[in-house]
Each structure stands twice: as C-alpha cells, then as structure tokens.
Amino acid sequence: MAGNIVRDVDDSVRIRHVLCSVSDKTGLDGLIPALVEVNPDIRVFSTGGTFDAIRKMLGDEKAKRNLVQVSDYTGQPETQGGLVKTLDFKIYLGLLTETYNDAHQGDLRRTAGVAIDMVVVNLYPFRQTVARPGVTVEEARANIDIGGPCMIRASAKNYLRVAPVVDPADYPRIVERLRRTGGALDLATRFELAKKAFAHTASYDSAIAGFLEGIGADAMKGTYGIRG
C-alpha cells in the first residue's frame, strides 16, 4: 500500500506559509495584501514574474518581511527560462508533510523546511496557446506546465492540512473566511478546494492529450531540425 493512512488531522489550520506561482494574476492584488493583513507574520514563497508582481503589491517594507524567493528558500537557482523553479524536495516535503507524523516533522527540522499551508497556482495558458491560428507543436509543447500541476496535485492530495487555490474567482471568499476566523481555514473548505483542484488538472491534461492526438509525424518534421 502506497503512502500513510492518516488518523488524526486538524479541522482548523492557520495559514502561515503560502506558495504562490500564477500565470493569470487576476485578483492577486486583492488576495496577497489581505493574507498579510490577516496574518502580519505570514510568509509567501514565490518565483519569477509572480514574485515581482507581489513585491510591487506589498511595497518594500512588507516584501522584505513577508516575501521569499523560492530559490532563496531551496538554495537552488531557477534554471534557464524558468524550466525548473519549484520541483524541489524541500518544497514537496512542505506540501505533503503530515502534522502528526513524527518522521515528517523530523524531516522538516533536518532540512530547515516549513509546512506549506496554502498553494495559489494557475497554469501556463495551454488552451489559449493552441487556439491561436497557426500555432506550432513546439509553441504548444513549451506551454505544457509541469511544476504547476505537481504543486496543485501535492497540495490537493494533502487537503488534510493544505488549501489548494486554483481559481481567482475563489479569492474573495477565501479572504472573507480568513478574516472571520483570524487566518485559518477549516477541513471542509480545504476539501472543496481539493476537488476543484483535481478537476482543474484533469481538464488541463485532457486539453494537452487532445491536442497531441491530432499531431502527426509530418508536423514533427516541419517543426524541428531532426538530427541523426
């Protein structure tokens, strides 16, 4: 049997550490400042363009206190073109760790890691890319998100502790609940977000599979300089 069978979980989880990496930044300027307002000690881990956008939203003082580059946290710089940013043991330990698992808590201490309580992620715009007239198979391939679906699936699997947020339309209600509870989300909310997250990645993968199904060998030869 894979994984652990968990018996004990917390209904209410205070949001202290957030992982945020989004292609669609709609509504982020309402979410992130509100998270900091509700919990002034919160830390937001982010990458690339999302990091830059959040830094502007928060301003210098709050950004220094509340915003962390993922590369600074993991100790691994992003690869060229942002190919690898969040696929790191320390990140996934923080996403998948279980609150009442002593071995997991020991791993966090050993790596100087933190348990991540919320993931705010949306994916590369694959559907929008392949809908453009004349799009090439290489343009489509480049817009297949890897890190995003991994973060979403890991956080959704661990709804026992983590809130996976994939839809900007959910930001206002999440902020309202956090304000009402003093910065915590309950198990029922996390579970509802997890169901939406898995539907989101399933739809994304279906779009990729559907597009690739229509691509033949001739398209490959027309796109790439084939060696060997």
C-alpha positions as CSV (number, residue, x, y, z in Angstrom):
1,M,0.0,0.0,0.0
2,A,1.4,3.4,-1.0
3,G,1.7,6.3,1.4
4,N,0.5,6.6,5.0
5,I,-3.0,6.1,6.4
6,V,-3.7,9.3,8.4
7,R,-5.9,9.0,11.5
8,D,-5.7,12.5,13.1
9,V,-6.0,15.9,11.4
10,D,-6.8,19.4,12.5
11,D,-10.1,20.9,11.4
12,S,-8.8,24.4,11.5
13,V,-5.3,25.2,10.0
14,R,-3.8,28.7,10.4
15,I,-2.3,29.9,7.1
16,R,1.3,30.8,7.9
17,H,3.2,29.7,4.8
18,V,1.9,30.2,1.2
19,L,3.4,29.1,-2.1
20,C,2.3,31.3,-5.0
21,S,3.1,31.0,-8.7
22,V,0.5,32.1,-11.2
23,S,0.3,32.8,-14.9
24,D,-3.1,34.6,-14.5
25,K,-2.5,37.3,-11.9
26,T,-6.2,38.4,-11.9
27,G,-7.2,39.2,-8.3
28,L,-3.8,38.6,-6.8
29,D,-3.6,42.2,-5.7
30,G,-6.7,41.6,-3.5
31,L,-5.6,38.2,-2.2
32,I,-1.9,38.7,-1.2
33,P,-2.2,42.0,0.7
34,A,-5.3,40.6,2.5
35,L,-3.3,37.5,3.6
36,V,-0.6,39.8,5.1
37,E,-3.3,41.9,6.7
38,V,-4.9,38.9,8.4
39,N,-1.5,37.5,9.5
40,P,1.3,40.0,9.5
41,D,3.8,37.2,10.1
42,I,2.8,35.2,7.1
43,R,5.5,34.2,4.6
44,V,4.8,34.0,0.9
45,F,7.2,31.9,-1.3
46,S,7.1,32.8,-4.9
47,T,9.0,32.7,-8.2
48,G,9.8,34.8,-11.3
49,G,7.1,37.2,-12.5
50,T,4.8,36.3,-9.7
51,F,7.5,37.3,-7.2
52,D,8.0,40.6,-8.9
53,A,4.2,41.3,-9.0
54,I,3.8,40.5,-5.3
55,R,6.8,42.7,-4.3
56,K,5.1,45.6,-6.0
57,M,1.7,44.9,-4.3
58,L,3.3,44.7,-0.9
59,G,5.8,47.5,-1.1
60,D,9.4,47.3,0.1
61,E,8.8,47.0,3.8
62,K,6.2,44.2,3.8
63,A,8.0,42.4,0.9
64,K,11.2,42.2,3.0
65,R,9.3,40.8,5.9
66,N,6.7,38.6,4.1
67,L,8.0,37.6,0.7
68,V,10.6,34.9,0.0
69,Q,12.1,33.8,-3.3
70,V,11.7,30.1,-3.7
71,S,15.3,29.9,-4.9
72,D,16.5,31.5,-1.6
73,Y,14.4,29.0,0.4
74,T,15.5,25.9,-1.5
75,G,19.1,27.0,-2.2
76,Q,18.7,26.2,-5.8
77,P,18.6,28.9,-8.5
78,E,16.0,28.7,-11.3
79,T,17.2,27.1,-14.5
80,Q,17.4,29.0,-17.7
81,G,14.0,30.0,-19.0
82,G,12.3,29.1,-15.7
83,L,12.3,25.5,-16.7
84,V,12.8,24.2,-13.1
85,K,11.7,26.5,-10.3
86,T,9.6,24.7,-7.7
87,L,10.4,21.0,-8.3
88,D,12.5,20.6,-5.2
89,F,12.5,18.1,-2.2
90,K,12.1,20.9,0.3
91,I,9.0,22.3,-1.4
92,Y,7.3,18.9,-1.7
93,L,8.2,18.0,1.9
94,G,6.4,21.2,2.9
95,L,3.4,20.4,0.8
96,L,3.0,16.7,1.7
97,T,4.1,16.6,5.3
98,E,1.5,15.4,7.8
99,T,1.0,17.3,11.1
100,Y,1.0,14.3,13.4
101,N,3.7,12.3,11.7
102,D,6.9,12.5,13.8
103,A,9.1,11.4,10.9
104,H,7.8,14.2,8.7
105,Q,8.3,16.7,11.4
106,G,11.9,15.4,11.8
107,D,12.5,15.9,8.1
108,L,11.3,19.5,8.3
109,R,13.7,20.1,11.1
110,R,16.5,18.3,9.3
111,T,16.1,20.4,6.2
112,A,15.2,23.7,7.9
113,G,11.9,23.4,6.0
114,V,8.4,24.7,6.8
115,A,5.0,23.2,6.3
116,I,3.2,25.0,3.5
117,D,-0.4,25.7,4.3
118,M,-1.7,27.2,1.1
119,V,-0.8,26.9,-2.6
120,V,-2.0,29.6,-5.0
121,V,-1.3,28.3,-8.5
122,N,-2.7,28.5,-12.0
123,L,-1.2,27.0,-15.1
124,Y,0.5,28.0,-18.3
125,P,-2.2,29.1,-20.8
126,F,-2.1,25.9,-22.9
127,R,-5.7,26.2,-24.3
128,Q,-5.2,29.8,-25.3
129,T,-1.9,29.0,-27.0
130,V,-3.3,26.1,-29.1
131,A,-6.4,28.1,-30.0
132,R,-4.2,30.7,-31.9
133,P,-4.2,30.3,-35.7
134,G,-1.0,28.7,-37.0
135,V,0.3,27.6,-33.6
136,T,3.2,25.2,-33.9
137,V,3.6,22.0,-32.0
138,E,6.7,23.5,-30.3
139,E,4.8,26.5,-29.1
140,A,2.2,24.2,-27.7
141,R,4.9,22.0,-26.0
142,A,6.5,25.0,-24.4
143,N,3.2,25.8,-22.8
144,I,2.8,22.5,-21.1
145,D,3.1,23.3,-17.4
146,I,5.0,20.8,-15.2
147,G,5.7,22.4,-11.9
148,G,2.2,23.9,-11.6
149,P,0.2,20.6,-11.8
150,C,2.7,19.0,-9.5
151,M,2.2,21.6,-6.8
152,I,-1.6,21.5,-7.3
153,R,-1.8,17.7,-7.0
154,A,0.5,17.6,-4.0
155,S,-1.4,20.3,-2.1
156,A,-4.8,18.8,-3.1
157,K,-3.7,15.3,-2.0
158,N,-2.8,16.8,1.3
159,Y,-6.1,18.7,1.9
160,L,-5.8,17.3,5.4
161,R,-3.6,20.3,6.0
162,V,-3.1,22.3,2.8
163,A,-5.5,24.6,0.9
164,P,-5.0,24.4,-2.9
165,V,-6.3,27.5,-4.6
166,V,-6.5,27.3,-8.4
167,D,-9.3,29.8,-9.3
168,P,-9.0,33.6,-8.9
169,A,-12.8,33.6,-8.5
170,D,-12.3,31.9,-5.1
171,Y,-10.0,34.6,-3.7
172,P,-12.7,36.8,-2.2
173,R,-14.5,34.0,-0.3
174,I,-11.2,32.7,1.0
175,V,-10.2,36.2,2.2
176,E,-13.6,36.5,3.9
177,R,-13.2,33.2,5.7
178,L,-9.7,34.1,6.8
179,R,-10.8,37.4,8.2
180,R,-13.7,35.8,10.0
181,T,-11.5,33.1,11.6
182,G,-8.4,35.1,12.3
183,G,-6.4,33.5,9.5
184,A,-7.5,29.8,9.4
185,L,-9.3,27.5,7.0
186,D,-11.4,24.5,8.0
187,L,-11.2,21.0,6.7
188,A,-14.5,21.3,4.7
189,T,-13.1,24.3,2.8
190,R,-9.8,22.6,2.1
191,F,-11.7,19.5,0.8
192,E,-13.9,21.6,-1.5
193,L,-10.8,23.4,-2.9
194,A,-9.1,20.0,-3.4
195,K,-12.0,18.7,-5.5
196,K,-11.8,21.8,-7.7
197,A,-8.0,21.5,-8.0
198,F,-8.1,17.9,-9.2
199,A,-10.8,18.8,-11.7
200,H,-8.6,21.6,-12.9
201,T,-5.5,19.5,-13.5
202,A,-7.7,16.7,-15.1
203,S,-9.1,19.2,-17.6
204,Y,-5.7,20.6,-18.3
205,D,-4.2,17.2,-19.1
206,S,-7.2,16.4,-21.3
207,A,-6.6,19.5,-23.3
208,I,-3.0,18.5,-23.8
209,A,-3.8,15.0,-24.7
210,G,-6.5,16.1,-27.2
211,F,-4.1,18.5,-28.9
212,L,-1.3,16.0,-29.2
213,E,-3.6,13.3,-30.5
214,G,-4.1,15.4,-33.6
215,I,-0.4,15.9,-34.3
216,G,1.3,13.5,-36.8
217,A,4.9,12.8,-37.8
218,D,4.8,15.3,-40.6
219,A,4.2,18.1,-38.1
220,M,7.2,17.0,-36.1
221,K,9.4,17.1,-39.2
222,G,8.1,20.5,-40.1
223,T,8.8,22.0,-36.7
224,Y,12.2,20.7,-35.7
225,G,15.6,20.2,-37.3
226,I,15.9,16.5,-36.9
227,R,19.4,15.2,-36.1
228,G,20.6,11.7,-36.6
